[in-house]
Amino acid sequence: MIILLGFIFVSSCKKTAENYNVLIITIDTLRADRVGLYDKEYVRTPNIDQVGKDGSFFKFAFANVPVTLPSHTGIMSGLYPPTHNVRDNSGYMVNDKVLTIAKYLKKHNYETAAFIGAFPLDSRFGLNKGFDLYDDNYGSKNSNELFFVERKASEVIGLSLKWLKKRDKKWFAWIHLFDPHQPYTPPEPYKTEYKKDLYSGEAAFVDSQLKRLFDYLRENKLYEKTMIIITADHGEGLGEHGEKTHAYFAYNTTIHIPLIIKLPGKNKHNAIGEFVSHIDIFPTVCDELNIKIPKQVEGVSLLPLLKGEKKQLKSREIYFESLPPYLNRGWAPLTGYIDTKTKIKYIDQPIPELYDLKSDFNENKNLAKTVNITKYKNRLLLLVRKIKKDLVSENKKIKSSDMRKLQSLGYLSSTVKYKKSKFTKADDLKTLLPLQNEMLDGLGLYARGELEKSLAILSAVVKKRKDFVLVWNKIANIFRETGRINYAMATYEKALQYNKNNYNLLLNYGAFLAKYGLSDKAIEVLQKALKIIDYDPELWDNLGLAYWKNSDIEKAIDCFNKALELDNNNAIVYSNLGSMYLSFLLYDKAEKNLKKALELDSNLVDAINSYAALKKKKGDIKGAILNWEKILKINPKFFMAYYNLVSVYLDNGDYKKALEIYKKAKQEGVFNLLDPSQKRDFNKLYNDLEVYLNEN
C-alpha cells in the first residue's frame, strides 16, 4: 500500500511538471561579471540576482561561439556549431532538420512566442520555426548603417507582457534583449550613473526592465509555475586581450557567460561550480518537464545539479569556435575546447594557446610553450570528428533556385575563396589584432561623423590586407556619403579585383548602382551575387529596385515578391514596391504598400517621402507638407524632403518658405552629400528662387 501511494505521488508530480511554463531570456553581449551574482564590482542587477537566489546560477558556463546567430542556434537546439552548421551572422540560415526548443515544445502543446531585440535574429535566418508568434518588428535594416537595427529592452518587455496577459494555457516564451551590444547608449538615469562605464549602464537598464516582467509573474502567481532561464549569447572583450568587442577571439571575456536557472516551485541551490555550456539548456528543459530528450541533442541535462544532487556530471570537452575572421577575411580559423575535468582550455591557432582555468581563469599565462601541444591538438581533432554529424551535411551541395526550398535549407555560401590549406603565424588572430583594432578605430571615427579621418585609417588598413571586405565597403560608403560617387564606384571595382565573387561586396555594389540609376550595371552585378546566395531578401529587393529603374515592372514585381516570401515584414521592400507603383501612377497599389511599410516602420523616411508625394498627387498639399516636415525631424540630412518642400512651396508661390527650407538645407550641410545629378536638381530649384530674391 505504501509503495502504491509512492507510485501515485511520483506520477502526479510528472503530470504537474508537464504543465509548467518555460521562459528563456537571452541578454545579448552580457559578460558574466556584469551580473551582481557573479561580481559586485561593476554593476547592480538586483532583479536578475533575485532569480538566481530563488534558484541556481552556474559560476562557469560557456558559450560555444561568441557570435549572436550561431550562439542562439546552439542555445535553442542543444547542438554544437559544427552540427547545426550556423557559423556566423551572415550567409547562414537554420536548417529545417535542426530541432529547436520551440518546435519540440510546440509538439507538446505549448503556446510559443519570441520577442526579438535586433536584426541578427531576424526571422529570415530560420530561428522563427516553431513559434506561434515571432515578433522581430524592430524597424528596418539599412545595409549602410554601422550598427544593427535594434529596439530597447523597455519595448521588448512591453510586447512580451502584452502577450503573456492573454495566455490561459501553458506557454514557452523567449525574450531577447540586445541593449548591452555596441553602441552603449543606456537611457537616463543609467547614462549619468554609469557615465564612466556605459556598457555596465546598459546591463543595469536591462535589469530594471526585467523587474516589470518578474513583478508581473509574481503578482499573477506564475513565478513559481515557470522555469526561468537567464543567459547571454556571449560576452564582450572591453579591451582585455586587446579585443574591444567580440566575434574575434574566444577568451573567457567573450565565451564565459551568466547562466541562471530557476525551476518551478522552491529550489534554492544557488552557486554551482561545474563547467557547463549553452548546449545543456535544451536537455535541462526537457528533463524538468519530463519530456524525452531528443537523441540528436549534444548537451547534457543539468537537472541533477539544479536539484542539489551530489553526483557530478560526466567529464567531457566543451567545444568552442570563433570563425568570422576566417569566413569573411580568410584569416586563420579559431577552434578549441575546455576539459571539464582538468579545467584545461586549448585554443587552436597557428600560435597555439593553453590555459589552466583553475589557477588562471583570466588567461594571462599561455602554457603552450612549456608542454607538448600535439596531444591537445589531436584531442581537438577527435572531438570535432565526434561531434560533426550529417545533420546538415548537404548544405554546401545545394544550388536550387527554388525560394521556398531555400528557406528551409541553411547553407554556407563562402564570401572568401579559401586557397590556403595551411595557415602560418602571419595568419594568426593575435598577429593580425593590430589591424583589427585599426579597423575598429576607423569605424569609431566613422560613427562619430569624422569621415575624412576614418577614410585615412581605413585606406591604410586595406593597403596591408586586401581581403578586409568590411573595410572596402566602409570606404565606398564614405565616398558616397561625401558626394564622391565616382570614387565610391572605383572603390568597389578595386575591392572586387582582390575579392572576386565576394557576396557582400557584390550586394553592396549592386545596391549602390541601383540607387544611382546605373540599372544595367546593377542588374549585372546583382545577378553575380544571386549565383552565390539566392535566399537573401535584401538582394532580391535591390534587384527589384534595379529592374524598376530599368522600367521592367514585371521583373521588378517578381523580385520584390521573392524578397517578401523570404521576409514578409520587411518595410523597405513594401516601401520600394509602393514607390514603384507611385512612379507608374498606380495610386491604390502605391497607397496599400506604403501604408504597410509605415505600419512596420513609422520612421522609414523613404516610405514617408513617397507617401507625401502620393498625398500631393491626390491634391492633399497640407498632408504632403506635414509628412516631409516629419522626415526632417527624423533625419535632418534627407535630401529629398528639402527638395520636395522647396518645390511644393515654389509651386504654391510661397517663396519665403521655400527660401527658409533652402537655407536650412544649406545649414545642415546637405549639399555636401549630394551626387552631381541631385546638385543639378537643387540648382534648378534655386534658379526659380533667384527670381524672387532679385525682385525682393
LUMDREN-863329 format. One line per field, with one value per residue (C-alpha): z, y, x. Coordinates in steps of 0.25 Angstrom, whole numbers. Layout:
<nuros>
Z <- c(Z  ...)
Y <- c(Y  ...)
X <- c(X  ...)
</nuros>
This chain:
<nuros>
Z <- c(0  3  -10  -18  -11  -14  -29  -30  -24  -34  -45  -40  -40  -54  -59  -52  -57  -71  -69  -65  -73  -79  -80  -87  -86  -94  -92  -103  -101  -86  -79  -66  -58  -61  -53  -38  -34  -41  -38  -30  -35  -47  -47  -39  -44  -33  -41  -49  -36  -29  -39  -36  -21  -23  -32  -36  -44  -51  -48  -60  -72  -86  -100  -111  -121  -118  -129  -128  -138  -137  -121  -121  -130  -120  -108  -116  -122  -112  -123  -125  -137  -146  -145  -146  -157  -154  -152  -154  -154  -169  -180  -172  -168  -158  -165  -164  -159  -147  -135  -126  -113  -119  -129  -118  -108  -119  -121  -106  -107  -103  -108  -113  -115  -117  -115  -122  -120  -132  -147  -145  -140  -151  -155  -169  -162  -158  -143  -144  -147  -136  -131  -132  -131  -135  -132  -139  -143  -138  -150  -164  -167  -175  -181  -179  -165  -156  -145  -145  -144  -130  -120  -106  -95  -90  -103  -104  -90  -92  -104  -96  -85  -95  -100  -86  -81  -92  -88  -82  -86  -83  -91  -95  -97  -102  -99  -106  -101  -109  -101  -96  -110  -116  -117  -102  -101  -88  -84  -72  -61  -65  -75  -63  -52  -61  -69  -68  -72  -81  -84  -70  -71  -81  -72  -61  -70  -75  -61  -58  -69  -65  -52  -59  -65  -52  -44  -53  -52  -37  -36  -45  -37  -50  -44  -37  -48  -58  -61  -63  -71  -72  -80  -90  -104  -102  -95  -99  -99  -94  -97  -90  -98  -108  -112  -112  -115  -119  -131  -132  -120  -111  -98  -85  -87  -98  -96  -81  -79  -68  -67  -57  -56  -46  -46  -43  -28  -18  -21  -15  -18  -23  -27  -35  -39  -50  -64  -73  -87  -95  -101  -88  -87  -97  -90  -76  -80  -85  -73  -64  -72  -72  -87  -94  -98  -113  -118  -127  -115  -111  -98  -84  -74  -62  -54  -44  -41  -40  -30  -21  -24  -21  -33  -43  -58  -66  -71  -85  -94  -97  -111  -116  -128  -134  -149  -154  -157  -165  -172  -176  -178  -179  -166  -158  -152  -137  -130  -117  -105  -90  -82  -71  -62  -63  -66  -77  -89  -102  -113  -127  -135  -143  -130  -120  -106  -94  -80  -67  -63  -49  -46  -58  -62  -68  -77  -75  -75  -88  -85  -99  -100  -88  -92  -104  -111  -120  -111  -109  -124  -126  -116  -122  -136  -129  -122  -136  -143  -131  -131  -146  -151  -164  -160  -170  -178  -191  -189  -197  -209  -211  -223  -225  -228  -222  -212  -203  -202  -199  -187  -181  -185  -177  -184  -185  -197  -194  -196  -197  -207  -198  -205  -193  -187  -177  -168  -163  -151  -160  -161  -146  -140  -130  -141  -148  -136  -138  -152  -146  -136  -147  -154  -141  -139  -153  -151  -138  -145  -156  -145  -139  -153  -155  -169  -174  -162  -163  -178  -176  -165  -173  -186  -179  -174  -188  -193  -183  -184  -197  -192  -182  -189  -178  -179  -194  -192  -182  -191  -202  -192  -188  -203  -205  -193  -197  -211  -218  -226  -236  -225  -218  -231  -233  -219  -221  -234  -228  -216  -225  -233  -220  -214  -227  -225  -211  -208  -198  -208  -220  -212  -207  -220  -227  -217  -219  -235  -234  -224  -234  -246  -253  -254  -265  -258  -245  -250  -256  -242  -234  -243  -240  -225  -228  -232  -219  -209  -214  -201  -196  -197  -197  -211  -217  -212  -219  -231  -231  -230  -242  -251  -247  -251  -264  -266  -265  -256  -257  -253  -242  -236  -237  -229  -219  -217  -215  -204  -197  -198  -190  -180  -180  -170  -178  -178  -188  -199  -197  -198  -211  -216  -213  -219  -231  -233  -230  -241  -251  -245  -239  -227  -220  -220  -216  -204  -200  -200  -194  -182  -180  -180  -170  -161  -160  -158  -156  -157  -170  -177  -192  -189  -183  -195  -205  -196  -196  -211  -212  -204  -213  -225  -219  -216  -201  -201  -186  -183  -192  -185  -171  -176  -182  -169  -161  -169  -165  -150  -152  -162  -164  -175  -184  -197  -204  -193  -195  -210  -209  -199  -207  -219  -213  -207  -220  -228  -218  -219  -204  -208  -193  -188  -200  -197  -182  -185  -195  -185  -175  -184  -186  -171  -169  -180  -189  -201  -198  -198  -212  -224  -237  -242  -229  -229  -242  -238  -226  -235  -244  -232  -227  -241  -239  -225  -230  -238  -225  -218  -229  -228  -213)
Y <- c(0  9  6  9  22  26  22  31  42  41  40  52  61  57  61  75  77  76  88  97  109  112  125  127  141  144  157  160  162  162  157  149  159  170  162  164  150  147  160  172  182  187  188  185  175  173  167  157  153  150  140  133  134  127  116  114  120  114  120  114  114  115  120  111  123  138  142  145  136  123  124  125  114  106  110  107  93  88  85  90  99  88  80  91  98  112  119  134  144  145  135  125  120  110  97  91  78  85  82  94  96  104  93  82  89  92  77  76  86  99  112  119  133  140  155  159  171  173  169  157  148  153  142  141  133  122  122  126  112  106  120  124  138  143  158  163  176  185  194  194  189  198  191  204  206  203  196  187  192  189  193  196  186  194  192  177  174  182  174  161  165  168  154  148  155  147  133  123  111  106  114  116  130  134  149  154  167  174  186  183  181  193  204  206  216  214  224  232  231  220  229  238  228  219  230  224  210  211  197  194  204  196  184  192  197  183  178  190  186  171  175  179  164  157  166  162  147  148  157  147  134  130  132  118  111  116  110  123  122  135  135  143  139  143  154  166  168  182  183  171  162  174  171  183  176  161  151  151  143  133  137  136  151  147  132  132  135  136  124  125  115  115  103  103  103  106  100  109  102  115  115  103  101  90  95  95  100  106  93  88  97  89  75  82  88  74  67  77  75  60  60  51  58  57  47  58  67  68  75  69  71  80  76  67  79  88  79  79  64  62  53  61  61  52  59  64  74  87  91  105  113  127  127  141  145  132  133  147  150  137  138  126  119  118  106  99  92  93  80  80  70  76  91  92  101  99  109  104  115  116  121  111  115  106  111  105  111  106  116  125  128  141  134  142  131  123  109  104  107  98  85  76  83  71  63  75  77  63  63  74  67  55  64  71  57  52  64  67  60  58  66  78  72  74  89  92  84  91  100  101  114  109  120  112  101  111  116  102  99  106  106  113  122  126  140  137  128  119  115  112  98  103  115  122  131  143  138  136  145  150  155  162  168  182  182  178  190  200  196  198  211  215  211  218  231  228  226  240  246  249  243  248  243  230  229  231  220  210  213  209  196  191  194  184  173  174  163  172  173  181  192  193  194  205  213  213  217  229  233  232  240  251  252  246  236  232  229  220  213  211  206  195  191  191  183  172  171  166  159  153  147  153  153  165  173  169  172  186  190  185  193  205  205  203  215  224  220  211  200  191  190  188  176  170  171  166  154  150  151  143  131  131  133  133  134  148  157  169  164  162  176  182  174  179  193  192  186  197  207  200  201  186  186  171  166  177  172  157  161  169  158  148  157  157  142  142  153  157  168  176  190  194  185  190  204  201  194  206  216  208  207  222  225  217  225  213  220  210  199  210  214  200  196  210  209  194  200  211  201  193  204  218  225  219  233  227  222  235  243  234  235  250  250  242  251  263  255  254  268  268  278  280  266  265  276  270  257  264  272  259  254  266  263  248  251  266  262  255  262  258  265  278  277  274  284  295  290  290  304  309  303  310  323  323  328  332  318  312  321  317  302  304  311  300  290  298  300  285  283  275  280  274  260  261  254  262  259  263  276  279  277  286  297  297  300  311  318  319  325  335  341  344  348  358  364  366)
X <- c(0  11  18  5  4  18  16  3  11  22  13  5  18  21  8  9  23  18  9  20  23  37  43  57  63  76  83  92  107  106  118  117  124  113  103  103  103  116  123  118  129  123  108  96  86  76  65  74  81  68  64  78  75  62  68  83  94  105  119  125  116  122  116  121  123  124  114  99  92  101  101  86  84  93  84  71  76  86  95  110  113  119  106  95  105  102  115  113  102  102  102  94  80  76  73  59  65  70  60  59  52  41  38  39  30  20  18  15  4  11  7  20  25  38  41  54  62  71  74  84  72  62  52  59  70  61  60  45  41  32  28  13  18  32  32  44  38  49  50  57  71  79  92  100  98  110  101  90  76  70  59  61  58  47  39  42  38  25  22  24  15  4  5  6  -6  -14  -9  -18  -10  4  14  28  34  47  51  64  69  80  84  98  103  111  108  106  95  87  76  75  78  87  95  99  100  110  116  130  125  113  114  110  99  93  93  87  76  72  71  62  53  53  47  34  34  37  27  16  19  19  7  -1  5  12  26  26  20  30  44  52  66  74  87  95  99  113  121  129  145  145  160  164  174  173  159  150  137  134  134  149  156  150  155  147  143  134  130  129  114  104  94  83  72  60  52  37  34  45  58  69  83  90  104  108  123  122  127  115  111  99  96  92  80  71  72  71  57  53  57  50  37  38  39  49  62  63  75  81  84  98  97  94  83  87  75  83  91  79  73  85  89  104  106  115  113  121  134  135  141  133  135  136  140  141  141  136  151  153  140  140  155  162  170  173  161  160  155  157  151  151  153  142  151  165  159  170  166  172  171  176  183  196  201  194  189  187  182  179  166  167  178  177  163  166  176  189  199  200  205  206  221  224  217  215  204  201  193  183  183  179  169  162  162  156  145  142  140  132  122  121  109  102  90  93  104  97  97  109  104  90  89  74  67  54  52  43  52  64  56  57  72  83  96  109  112  126  130  144  151  160  172  180  181  191  192  204  207  205  190  188  178  188  197  186  180  187  180  167  168  172  159  151  157  154  139  139  142  132  121  125  124  139  139  152  160  152  156  171  171  162  170  183  177  173  187  192  181  173  164  157  144  137  147  145  130  132  142  132  121  130  132  117  113  122  117  129  121  132  142  131  130  145  146  136  143  157  151  145  159  165  152  145  131  130  116  116  123  114  102  106  112  99  91  99  98  83  82  89  81  92  82  88  101  93  86  99  106  94  92  106  102  90  99  105  93  79  72  75  63  72  78  64  59  71  70  55  59  69  58  49  59  61  45  44  32  29  42  43  30  35  48  40  31  42  48  35  34  47  43  29  31  42  37  48  42  28  33  40  28  19  29  30  14  14  24  15  3  -4  -9  -17  -6  4  -4  -6  9  13  3  9  23  19  11  24  33  27  41  45  48  47  33  29  35  27  14  16  17  5  -3  2  -3  -16  -17  -14  -3  -4  -3  9  16  13  20  32  34  33  44  53  51  55  67  71  80  70  72  58  50  57  56  41  38  45  38  24  25  30  18  9  16  21  35  39  36  44  56  55  55  67  75  72  77  90  92  90  101  92  99  112  105  99  103  104  90  84  92  87  72  74  81  69  60  70  69  54  57  66  55  48  61  65  51  51)
</nuros>
